[in-house]
Amino acid sequence: MHSKKSIIINFFKTNLLLIVGSFLFGFCSIVITILIPIFLGKFYQLAMHSGSARGKIFDSFFGKVDNMNSYFMLFSIVMLLKLVFNYLQSFLTGITTELFTKQIREKLFNKQLITQLNIFEKKATGNYLLRYSGDLSSINNYISKGIIGFVNDVLFITITLLIFFSINTELSLALLISFPLIFLLVFLIIKKLKTFTSKRRNLRSTNLAFIASRLTALSTIKAFNREQIETQKFQKKSDKLYENDVKYQLWFALVDSLLPFLLYSMLGVILFIAYTLSQSNTKELAGSQILVFIMLTVSTIPVFKRILKVNIVWQNGNLSFKKLLVIFNNAEEEKNSTEQLNISIGSIEFNNLSIGYGENNKIFENFNAFIPEFGTYYLEGYQGGGKSFLFKILLGLYKPLEGKIIIDKVDINKLSEFTLRKNVTITSNDLALLGNTIFEAISYSRKEEKKPEALKLLAELGFEIDTNSILDFPLIDGGKNLSAGQRKILLISRALLTKKKIILLDEPFSDLDEVYKNKLIIVLNKLNKVRTIVIIDKEKNNKLLSNGIIKLPLKVIKN
């Protein structure tokens, strides 16, 4: 079981040197940032020729510096070091977050590929696409700003407070009391903001899912003149998102504007106390000390602001982790089997089989049939009777509700999906072509020595296209630049080139003209004695050798 904590800890453990380097250079940068106001105090001391006691903070870091030449040389060296430390800290932090998001991105993609299909299909594609954009961006910020940046900022404030107390207790206490009050007020506002943040993310996800589904079906929209209807649907969804965004921006703007107001008000209080102390008879604060304290306070304001706003980063990061963890913890397909499958006969037995989308939505039940050996068999049943669904079960995409399927005396429930698919292949219009060229789309192996075999099969199937190099012909979006018949021949070629013992053909003759059909029949008849070929088709072709018919039962009807 994956959790946010385990993912982050494992990453930090495996990239410890990178993380330590980022924190180390961040600490060095913090120290120099704190030294800048102290440098200004020293400058005040040297320029005004005030007593050396007033530069004691500076002297405790750098020793005795009593002339401007030495002062400016030292100042230049420190500024150069700050440049180097800032660069290294920024670079290492950036590399850390990019590496983390890279690993999350790759794990997310792999997890989606190995998730059980029935679980994966419960969400629209757009919901998965959003994980690669908004969620990864939020997780990137969670690591860079929410962890590394936050730790550095807290360290900066801690060191600064120690210096504050070494200068003046009253001013330091005023600062220490002010910050928790500001934090409490901002926290309450951000808590309100969280409601709109969560809803905003969900609405964006819904919109993206809608866009993905409609753009995928663009030809359908144009064919039925649905442009205006779909635009109106999307406009309603967009309006709903906008209404929530307005509320989100209302509270976010309040946080964004209130933060500097409160922090600079805190600075005003510090200035007032400093002025009161400097005007007192005790002369508790000297000019250089006041300057150092005020400059340090000013330098802490952006740090305080980041600390106060980090809760927003955490909120977004937690929401993104929550979405990703749902995917990471989905049930996976099996890779390892308790048994192996070595097909020598090609028999398939259906034993009391029930299939469907759940107990309350069975397609059929108690189905028994037997394919004794290699040969060509038709699978028959009425429209919607489970023919294609049974193919997907034979391929391991879905599980039967009850009963068994036995291939060469091996129960496929004892096989991993991976092992099953090493022996079973399929042709279906639902399974798109993948690859940039014809060769990539039909050949599992992209090695050059596989090309002659692919060319031979395409020639046997009569595939023709106006190009000098058929295998290098580019495919656009799964073959949309080909005719339906050409795509079907490629789908069939992809299945046959795998040389698997069981071949499932879902309407292989649809979209083919007579020339293509006849050539396909010749190829299939050659395989009749060495493969188990199961065909779904509306009509039987007399030229195709047939060893039998498997008839599916009637659909289960609930009373």
N, C-alpha and C positions, 0 to 999 in steps of 0.2 A: 504494500500500500504506500503510495507516494504522498508526501506532505510538503508544504512550503518549507518547513524547517529542515527536513531531510535533504531536499533538493539544494538549498542554499549551503548547508553545512558540508555536504559532499563536494560541492563545487569549490568551496573555500579550502577544503582539505587537499584537493587535487591541484589547486593553483595557489598554494600557500606563499610561494616566493613572490608571485605577482601581487598578491594582496598585501603582504608585509611591505613590499617596496612602495606601493601606493600610499599606505598609512605613514611610512617613514618619511617620504618626501613631503607628504602633507603636513606632518608635524614640523619639519624644518621650515616649511613655508609659513606656518602659524607663528613660529618663534620670531621670524624676521618681520612679519606683519605687526607683531606686538612691539618690536624694537623701533619701528618707525616713529611713533609718538615720543618714545624715549630719546631718540636722536633729536627730535624737535626741542625737547626740554634741554638737552645739552647745548644745542645751538643757542637757545635763549640765554643759557648760563654764560657761554663764551662771548656772545655778542654784547650782553649787558655787563660783562665783567663782574658777575655776581659770585658769591662765595662758592667754593668747590663742594661744600656740603650739599648744596642744592642739586648737584649732578650725581649724587651718590648712586642712583639706580643705574645710570649709564656706566659709571665707573666700576660697578660691581660686575658688569658684563665684559667691558673692554679694557679696564685698567685706566690709568691716568692719561688723558688726552687734553693738552692745555693750549693747543694752537689750531687755527682754522685749517691749515694745510693738511695736518694729520687727520683732522675731523673729516674733511671732504674726501680724502683718499679712502678712509675707512668706510664712509658712507657709500662711495662708489662700489667698493668691493661687496658690501652687504646687498646693495641693489642688484648687482650682477648675480650674486648667489640666489637672490629671490627669483630672478628671471629663470635661472636653471632649475631651481626646486619647483617652481610653479609649472614649468614645462613638463618636467618628469612626472610630477603628481598628476597633471591633467592627462598626459599620454598614458600612463599606467592605469589610471582610473578608466579612461576610455577603452583601452584594450581589455580590461577586466570585464566591463559591461558588454562589450561587443562579443567577447568569447562566451559569456554567460548566455546572451540571447541567441548566439549561434547554436550552442548546445541545446537550448530549449526549442529552437526552431526545428532542428534536425530530429530531436526526440519527438516533437509534436507530429511532424510529417510521418515518421516511421510508425508511431503509435496509431495514427489514423489508418495507415495501410494494413496494419495487422489486427485492428479492432474487428470483432465479429460483425458481419454485415447487417444483421437485424438490429443491432444496437446503433451502428453508424447511421442507418437510414432514418432514425427517429428525429434527426435534425436536418434542416434545410442546409444546402451547400454554403449559403452566405454566412451562416452562423460559424462554420468552420473557417471560412476565409478571413473573418474578422480577427481570429486568433493570431494571424500572421502580421497584422498591422497595428491596430490600437493596443492589443494586449501586450505584444512584445515591446512596444514603445513604453508602456506603463511599467513593465518589469525592468526594462533598462533603467528607467528613472528610479525605480525602487532600490536597485543595487547602487547606482552612482550617487543619487541624492539622499535616498532613504536610509542607506546603511553607511557607505564610505563617507559621503559628505556630512551626514548627521554626526557621526563619531568625531570627525575632524572639527566640526563646529562646536560640539560640546567640549572637546579638548581645548579649543581656542578660548571659550568662555571661562573654563575652569582656571586656565593659566592667567587670563586677564584679571579675574576676580582676586587671585592671590596677589597680583601686582597692585590692584586697587587698594586692598587692605594694607599693603606695605606703605602706601602713600597717605591714605586717610580713612579712618574707620567710619565716620559719619556719612561720607559720600558713598562708600561701598555698601553700607547698610541700606541707604536709600535706593541704590541700584538693585540690591538683592530683594528688597520688598516689592519694588515696582514690577519686576519681571513676572513673578507668579500671578499677580493680579491681571496683567495683560494676557498671560497665557490662558488663564481661566476664561476670560471673556472671548478670546479668539476660538478656544476649544468649543465653546457652546455654539458659536456661529457655524463652525466647520461641521459640527455634528448635524446641524440642520441641513447644511450643504450636501452631506452624504446621501440623503434621500434622493435628491435630484441627480446626483452623480450616478447612482446605481440605475435609476430609471433611464437616464440619458444613454448609458451603455447598452441597455437592453433594447431601447428603441432604435439605436443605430444598428444593432445586430439584426433586428427585424427588417429594417429598411434594406440592408445589404443583401439579406436572403431574398427579399422581393425582387430587387434589381437583378440578382444572379439568375433567378428563375425566369424572369421576363426576357432578359437579353439572350438566354439560352433558347428561348422559344420565339425569337424575333420573327422567323419566317411564318409561324402560326399567327402572330399578331398582325402581320401585314396581309396574310391571306384572307383573314376575316375582318379586316378594317377595324381592328380593336385599338388603334393608336390612342384615340381620344379616351376610350374607356379605361385603359391601363394608366394613362397619364392622370386621369382624375383619381384613380385608386391610389397612385403613388403620392399625389398632391395631398390627399387626406392624411397619409402616413407622415409625409414631410411636415404638414401643419402641426400634427400632434408632437413631433419631435421638436419643432420650433417653439411651441408653447412651453414645453418643459425646459428648453434651452434658455428661454427668457427668464424663467424662475431661477435656473442655475446661475445665469450671469448676474442676476439681481443679488444673490447671496455671495457669489464669488467676488463681485465688485466691492461689496461691503467689507469683505475680508481684506481685499487688496488695498483699499483706501484707508481702512481703519488701522491697519498695521503700522504704516509710516507715521500716521497721526499720533498713535499711542507711544511709539518709540521716540519720536521727536519731542513729544510732551514729557516723556521720561528724561530726555536730555535737558529740557527746559528746567525741570525740577533740580537736576544735578547742577546746572549753571546757577540757579538761584541759591542753592545751598553753598556752592563754592564761593559765590560773591559775598554771601552773609559771613562765611568763615574768614574770608580775606579782609573784610572790613572790621572784624572783631579786634578787640584790643590784644588778644592772645597772639595774633599774627601766625596762626597755626599753619596756614598754607602760604608758601612762597609762590612767586609768579611762574617759575619753571615747573613746579609741582602741579599747579592748576592747569597749565598748558598740557602737561603729560596726561593728566586725568581726563581732561576734556577730549583730547585727541584720541585717547584709548576708547572713551565712551562712543565717540563718533564712529570709530572703526568697528565697534561691536554691533552697531545698529543693523547693517546688512546681514550680519551673522545671526542676530536675534530674529530678524525677519525670516531667514531661511529655516531656523529651528521652529518658529511658530507655524510656518506654512508646510513643514514636512509632513504634517498629519494628512494633508491633501494627497501628497505623494504616496503615503502608506495606504490611504483609502483606495486609490486607483490601482496600486500594486496588488493589494489584497483581493480586490474584485477580479483582476486579471488572473491571479494565481488560482482563485476559486474556479474560474471558468476552465482553465487549463487542467487543473487537477481532476475535474470530472472526466476529461478525455484520457488523461494519463492513467486513471484507475478503472477505465472500461475493461471489460473482459476481452482477452486476446484470443486469437486463433492458436491452435496447438501447432508446434513445430516438430515435437518428438512424438513418436508412436510407440504403443506397447507391442505392436506387430508391424511387419513389413509386408508389402504387396508385390509379388512377382507373378504377373499374369501369364499363364501358359495355355489356358482353355478359353478364357473370355466369357465365362458364365456370369450371369447376374440373377440373383434371386430376391424377390420382394416378398417379405414374410409379415403378414398382418400389418401392413404399412398404413399409417394415418398421417396426412400432411395438412398444413394450413398455417394461418397466421396467429394461432393460439387456440386454446380449448374451445373458446366461444366462436371461433371462425374457421372451422375445419373445411377443407376443400373436399376431401374424401377420406374414408377410413376402411380398415380391414381389407386392404388390397393385397392380393396374392398373385404372383406371376413368376415365370421362370424363363430365362434365356439360357439355353444349354451350352452354347459354344460360340466361337467366332462366326460371324455372318452379318447380314443386313436385316434389320427389323424395323417395322413401322410402329410408332406409338400413337394410338388413336384415343380420342376423347372429344367431348363437345367443347365449344368455345368457353374458355374460362374454367375448364375442368381440371387444370393442374398440370398440363403437359410440360410447359416451360418451367413451372415451379419444381416439378420432379427432376428436370435436368439440373437445376441449380442445387438441389439436394444431392444428386449424384456427384456434383462438382465440389460439394462441401461448403457451398455458400450459405446454406441454411441446414437446420437439423430437422429430422422427422419428429412429429409429435409422439408417435408410438410406432412400435414394430422395428424391423431390421431390414437393411439392404446388405446382401452378402455377395461379394465379388470374388470369384475363384476360392470359395469356402472361407473367406475372411470377412468378418463383420466390419463394415466401414466405420462404425462407432468406435472401434478400437484403433482406428487410423487417425493420424493428425490430418488436418486439412492440406497441409503441405505435401504429405506422402500421397494422399488421395489424388491430388492434382498432378503429381508426377506421372500418373497412369491414365488420367482421364482428361480429354480435351473437348472443346465445344466451339461451335460456330453459331453466333446469334447476333442479330442486328442491335441488340441491347449492349453488346460488348464492343466498344469503339476501337478503332485502329489507333495505335500509339506509335509515334515515331515521326521523324522529319522527312524520311524518304520511304519509298516502297519497301526497300530491303529492311530497313529498321522496323517497319510495321509488321512484316511477315516472318522475320527470322528471330528466334530467341537469342541466338548467338550472332554477334556482329562481325565475326571473323571472315576474312576474305575467302577462305576455303569453302565457306558455306554458300557462296554466291552461285556457283555452277548448279548446285542442286535446286536452289530457289528459282533460277532461270528456267531449268528443265521443267519444273512443276508448272510454272506460269505458262510455259509453251504448251504443255499437255492440256491445260485448262483453257487454252485459246486466248489468254489475256493479251490484248494489244493496246498500245498507246503511242501517240505521235511523239516519239522521242528517240534519240540515239542510244540512250542508256536507260532501260526500263527500271532497273533497281535503284538508280540514283534520282529518279523522278521525285520532285518534292511534293509532299502532302501538306495540305492546308487544313488545319482544324479537323483532324481525323478523316481526311479524304473528301472534304466538301468540294474540291476541285475535280472530282471524278464522278462518273455516272453511278447510279445505284447498282447496276450490273457489275461494273468494275470493282466497286467496293465489296460486293458480295464475293467475287472471285478472290479478292485479297483476304477476306475473312476466312474463307475456306482454306486457302493456301497456308495461312498462319496456323490453322489447326492441324493440317496434314503434315506440315514440316516438323511438327513436334515428334512424330512417329510414336505417339502413345497408342496403347492397345485398345482403348475404348474411345470412340469418337461419337459425340452427340451433335447432331445437325438439326438446328431449329429452322425449318422452312428454307432449306438450302437452294431450292429451285426458284423461289420468288425473286423477282427482279431480273431473272436471266432469260435471254432469248433462246430460241431452239438450238442455235449453234453452241452456245455456252452450256446448255442443259445436256446435250449429247456428249460433249467432251467431259463434263463432270461425271456423267454416268459411266463412261469408259474407265475413268480413274478410280471411281468407287468400286466398280466390279472387280478390278484387279486386286483390291484390298479385301474382298469378301471372305477369303479363307484365312486371313491372318489378322483381322481386326474385328472387334464387335462394333458395328455401326448402328446407332439408333437414330431414326429419322422422324421428325414431326413435319408433316406436309398435308395440305388439304386434299391433294390428289396423288394417287399412286401412278408411277411411271412404269409401263410394262417392260421397258428396256432395262430397268434396274433389277438386278438379282435380289430376290426377297426370300428370307428364311422364315418369316413369320410376322404375326401382328400381335401387339400387346394392347389390350383394350382397358382403359382406365374405368373405374366405377363411376356411378352418378354422384353428383355433388351432394354433400350432406345438407339437408334442409332442417333447420330448427323449427319446432312448433311454436 
